[in-house]
């Protein structure tokens, strides 16, 4: 019996494009988009921290208009629940930003599409915030987050970015 290599010979020379696509660094548009995504994550964390800092005042203002007054222990329980919800939502949102940054930098085509879906959801939320009767200073941080996402979308859908995703997706 003799041994014959798979695919009739040297697999790496026949599929050299595989090794080249792994070594090719992301183009500048992808790197700038990743930095915009990181900025969006940082803005999300800042937003969560500011919301947590303001949660007690907001709960008290809502309860002041309530017909039934709460005891101090009920107020503390409501505050704790509010803080936990804000922490969880902030961690989840920032994690999604970081995940999309890593996967887009790696050239995953599905990550660009999913990032676009997340940006569409962010845009709907931003429109909903704009139409609400909220003070203008409360719209600044969400607007900054939206701008970071918009910049990332523009960069992710440029031609050189599309070429990068195409080169990386040939491996799969």
C-alpha positions, -999 to 999 in steps of 0.1 A, spaced: 0 0 0 12 35 -8 2 67 8 -13 94 -15 -18 129 0 -53 143 0 -64 163 -30 -38 148 -52 -8 167 -39 3 196 -18 -29 212 -6 -13 245 5 1 253 -30 -32 245 -46 -51 267 -21 -25 295 -16 -53 321 -15 -63 307 18 -30 314 35 -28 349 19 -63 359 29 -55 351 66 -24 372 66 -38 402 48 -45 430 73 -79 448 73 -80 479 51 -80 514 67 -118 517 63 -124 486 84 -99 498 111 -116 532 112 -150 515 114 -138 493 143 -126 524 161 -161 540 155 -177 509 169 -154 510 200 -164 547 204 -201 536 203 -194 510 230 -177 537 252 -206 561 247 -230 533 256 -210 526 289 -210 563 297 -248 565 290 -254 535 314 -232 551 341 -251 584 339 -285 566 339 -275 546 370 -264 578 387 -298 594 380 -320 565 388 -328 574 424 -339 609 414 -361 596 386 -377 570 408 -385 596 434 -400 620 408 -422 593 394 -433 583 429 -441 619 438 -468 618 412 -481 584 424 -513 581 444 -499 556 469 -467 566 487 -440 539 491 -421 531 523 -383 536 523 -377 499 520 -400 497 489 -382 527 475 -348 510 480 -361 478 464 -373 498 434 -340 516 431 -321 483 433 -343 468 405 -338 498 384 -300 497 388 -298 460 380 -319 465 349 -297 494 338 -265 475 345 -277 444 325 -289 465 296 -256 485 295 -235 454 297 -255 437 269 -254 467 246 -217 473 251 -210 436 246 -228 437 213 -207 467 202 -175 449 211 -186 417 195 -194 435 162 -160 453 163 -141 420 167 -161 401 140 -160 430 115 -123 433 120 -120 396 113 -138 400 80 -170 382 88 -195 392 62 -225 383 84 -211 407 110 -214 436 86 -251 427 79 -258 422 116 -242 455 124 -265 471 99 -295 455 115 -283 468 150 -278 502 135 -314 502 121 -327 493 156 -306 522 170 -320 545 144 -356 536 153 -348 542 190 -332 575 182 -362 587 162 -385 576 191 -363 596 215 -364 627 193 -402 628 192 -405 625 230 -408 657 250 -374 653 267 -349 680 275 -323 686 247 -294 677 269 -308 642 274 -306 636 237 -269 645 233 -254 611 244 -278 590 223 -272 612 193 -234 608 198 -239 570 199 -260 571 167 -233 592 150 -206 566 159 -228 539 145 -235 559 113 -198 566 108 -191 528 112 -219 519 87 -205 543 61 -170 528 65 -182 492 66 -200 496 33 -172 512 13 -157 494 -17 -124 485 0 -143 471 29 -165 450 6 -133 436 -11 -119 427 23 -151 408 33 -151 390 -1 -115 379 3 -121 367 38 -154 349 30 -138 328 3 -123 306 31 -157 294 42 
